[in-house]
């Protein structure tokens, strides 16, 4: 008998097992709540100190901590690191314990509320504006940052004025001195913001997993913080440039590289690198010249290194915590992406959408809201593109699927490669391995830590175009779980799908719901409403779904995705972070014992360079050791896993060019729960109103995946229904947000 509580259904009714599960759950919940409380206390204290630091109270508190620790081996650098960087690393350590204890118990015995609920993280406070759709919690965060900036400028201005009265400065120079002091303060505020800047872009970060904010959602926080940080650093540089120009020493000051004190030239180089990244990241440039944005953004290495040279190790340590976490994530991604992955099949649907099936190891888990970054080396060695996973983890243990819509040059070249592969007839005398292949590499899967689509009895899925991709995975996941009796709450599912033309309808046929779960209509009510916006009437082929146009088999060599991913094994991920951090502390200690202190190294910029070198060395040496052991462990596990023949993808021979297989809708009973409307867009006021009347005023999970206009339309209606106390909890997937409807 399986006594693992994580493998039991959500609702247990008899025997002693419920009592066992209840006791185990109580103990686990108690430990988790304790960890959460400790992490919240550390986080609030850390943020509170940063918020108060520009004022006298915060500055005095920080000085007391620094004075109490500055006599240690690490000196002032260690003191500032403890105050400003160590808290976020300690939270990461505690997050390891929390994630390991949580395991796969993602439901946490959660019960669906019969009455509407309000959540700050999901209520859309703002819909239209410069920030896009913003939840109530995000709005609170934005307000706090704005308040912090104004408060910091005010507090530092008062301190600057008080400093001016302490020294006998000629009246002709007071303006110049005030400009320089103002520039210094803007730089300090920017450095405090920099402490947060790199945290949202660590894709597999334990911190993002802890608060369950996926990378594609957290990226917007990085964008907001990037604009704010670069504005402050630009004001910092301009203040000094203007002051030096007035004094007539501009060129001399810009080229100055001091050994003791701030080195100006490295600061100029760092600021220029930051400005290049900032300008090319603006929406018009990023939209029309994405590759320019991507390549110039690699200047973050120059930005960080020369910032350390500019301010020295002890000032740089203020922002080192977030940068170190990003470095850990970046090195892990680099190691994972070196492996090439088998493309088990490549298929071109009639609408021009490409379906790729990729090989993965059995022990690499993901959920139906995951996505991957894909590189195809025949197209580019530098470009990585994100795609939602369109298959459920229950579809197969050794593969996952993605759908790729042809929208630009890279995707067009991928489509052409697949077409050329399908048109090329294999020669009889040549072995299969000589056939052209797609050399793919993968980062991920990433995504939500919890499968939110399984946590609501009532579920609405809103998709636009290729946004149907994650919903195919969700539908498949629900049907598999219903069939197998696994934990799954959804019993009512409404899919609203808006497409431009009817040739996109074949995407829906990539899953066979009746085949997955025969007679599923008796267990889960699924409705599909499709809106074809640019066609006023159905084509002559109405009622037929095109199944496949071109398919190409790729040779197998046993190469799976690497399990070296931040969202993978919690124990190995935790060991990687903890041992690398301990290694960093050891590296700095050894450097001070055997080099800096004996040789009395006092050059600021050189100590900053050594500090960066210790960060890099600890990640590569100590983190690399963990990764090597992790890789060996994966090889041993994979060797024990026998690949089941009935779980592997059987790749059929490619169809001849232009041949299209079709199935009638009625063969899958799709007409029983599918409605198609031509020449109209979804009226979400009518849809949600009708749903509320039909399902009652209960919690409804809403997942939206589509363009910003679709997100805004749904968010407006979500807010309207929330005001009327008709709550819906919604997740905005892939470059979008989470809300309550």
Secondary structure, DSSP 8 states (H G I E B T S, - for coil): ----GGGS-S---SSSHHHHHHHHHHHHHHHHHHHHHHHHHHHHHHHHHHHHHTSHHHHHHHHHHHHHHTTSTTHHHHHHHHHHTHHHHHHHHHHHHHHHHHTT--STT----SS----TTTBEEE-SSTT-SEEHHHHHHHHHHHHHHHHHHHHHHHHHHHHHHHS---HHHHHHHHHHHHHHHHHHHHHHHHHHHTGGG-TT-HHHHHTT--HHHHHHHHHHHHHHHHHHHHHHHHHHHHHHHHHT-HHHHHT---SSS--HHHHHHHHHHHHHHHHHHSHHHHHH-HHHHHHHGGGHHHHHHHHHHHHHHHHHTTSHHHHHHHHHHHHHHHHHHTSEE-EEEEEE-TTS-EEEEEE--TT----TTEEEEEEETTT-SS--EEEEB-S-TTS-SSEEEEEE---SHHHHHHHHHHHHHHHS---TTS-GGGS----EEEEEEEE-SS-GGGS-SEEEEEEEGGGGHHHHHHHHHHHHHHHHT-S----EEEEEEEESSGGGGGGGGGS-HHHHSTTGGGT-EEEEEEEETT-SS--TTTTEEEEESEEEE----S----S--TTS-HHHHHHHHHHHHHHHHHHHHHHIIIIITTTT---HHHHHHHHHHHHHHIIIIIIHHHHHHHHHHHHHHHHHS---GGGS--------TT--EEEEGGGGTGGGTEEEEES----HHHHHHHHHHHH-SS-EEEEEES-HHHHHHHHHHHHHHHHTT--EEEEE-SS--EEE-
